[in-house]
Amino acid sequence: AAPCAEMEPPASPPAPPAAAPGSAGLVCAQGRNLRAVLCQRCGSRVLLPGAATFARRELLLPAMRKKAAAAAAGGGGDVLREHWLVRDMFSFENVGFTRDVGNVKFLVCADCEAGPIGWHCLDDKDSFYVALERVAHE
């Protein structure tokens, strides 16, 4: 299996702040999520407020689509930089995992299977990343 570093894009200069979707109003003083995290497609609750910590890390996630469509289409993706970092998989209210892709499992909505909304490296049992751009907040 490929190490997780191979799933990360090559190093590049940091994006200008205007290019980032921004986390203003979403992160408390302790760096945790102020609002619930929801699936963009069906509105299902993925995380409760305070369940995750804001983290910046460049990760390559496949293009977002429903699981069946993703399996048929393959290829394509986005480099995402702003994530909710979850340290315990039991902190999730509602999340599913794809089959292993090398050393990685991708996170999807457990209700409608939209995704991937996040990334988990099998080498690090305590790090689950949910991309801010791929979820909604309430």
N, C-alpha and C positions, 0 to 999 in steps of 0.2 A: 504494500500500500504506500502511496505517496505521502510524504510528510505534509503537514498542514501549510507550511511555508510555501509549498508549490502552488497552493490554491490562492495565495495572495498575489495581487498584481505587482509588477516591478516597482521599485521605489520611484516616486515622482515628486516634483516640488509641491508644497502644500497649495491647495486650491484657495483662491481669494475668498474672504468671508462672504461676499455676495453670492458665490456659487453654492454655498451650503444652504440647506433648507432652514437651518436655524433651530435652536432649541429654546429660544426665549419663551418664558411662560410655561415651560414644561419641566424644568429642573429646579428643585428646592436648594436651599443653601448647603445642604449636606450632599448634593449631587444626585439625589434620587428622583424618580419620576413623580411629579405632582399630581398628574391626572392618570386615569385608567387608560390602558393601551388596548385598542380595538382592531379587529380585522377591517380593512378598508372596504372589502366587498360585502360582507354580510353583517358587520357590526358586532360580531361575537367578541366577548371580553377575553383578551389574551393575558393581561396582567392587571392586577389591582394597583392603585396608587401606592408608592413606596416600595414596590417589589423589585425594582431594578435600579442600577446606577448608570448614569450617563458615561459613555466611553467613546473616544475617537480611535478608530483603527480602520485601515483600508482593507476591505474585504470584497472579493469578487463574487457576486451572487448571480445565478442564471436569471434570464428575463422572467418577469412575473406573469404567470398564467395558471389556469387550473391544472391539477396534477395530470390528468389524462392528456391534455393538450401539450403539456411540457414534455411528457414522455414521447409523444409523436413528433414534436417539432425539434427538440434538442437545440444546442448552440445558442449563442447570444447571451449577453449579460450586462451587468452594471457594476462599476466600482463605487461602493458606498462607504462613507466615512463616519457617519454619526449613528450610534447604536445605543440601545439599552442593553447593559450587561447584566445577566441573571446568573447567580452563582449556584442555584439549587433548582434542578428541573421540576421539583414539586412546588416551586413558587408560581408556576404558570397556572392560569385558570383553565386555559383551553389552547393546546398546541399539539400538533402532530409532527412526526419526523419522517423524512424520506428514507429510502434504503441508503446504505453507505455508498458514497461516491468517492472512491479512494479512501481517505482517512476522515471524511467529512459527512455529516448528516445535515440536511437543510431543514429548517423549521417551516411548517405550513399551518394554516388555520385548520383546527381539527373538525370544524363544522362544515365549511364549504370547500376545503382543500386548496384554497388559493395560496399561492406562494411561489417561490420561497420568500418568507418574511424575515428569515434569519439563518444563522450559521452556527454549527457546533462541531468542533474538532474532537475526534475520538481520543486523541492523545491527552486532552485536558478535560477531565470529567466534570469540572466545576465552572465552565465558561460557555454560556449560551448568549449569542449576540442577536438582537432583534433590531433591524434597520429602521430608523425613524421615518425614512422616506416611504417605507412599505406598510406602515400602519397608520391608524387614525388615533386621536386622543379625545377624551371627554372629561 
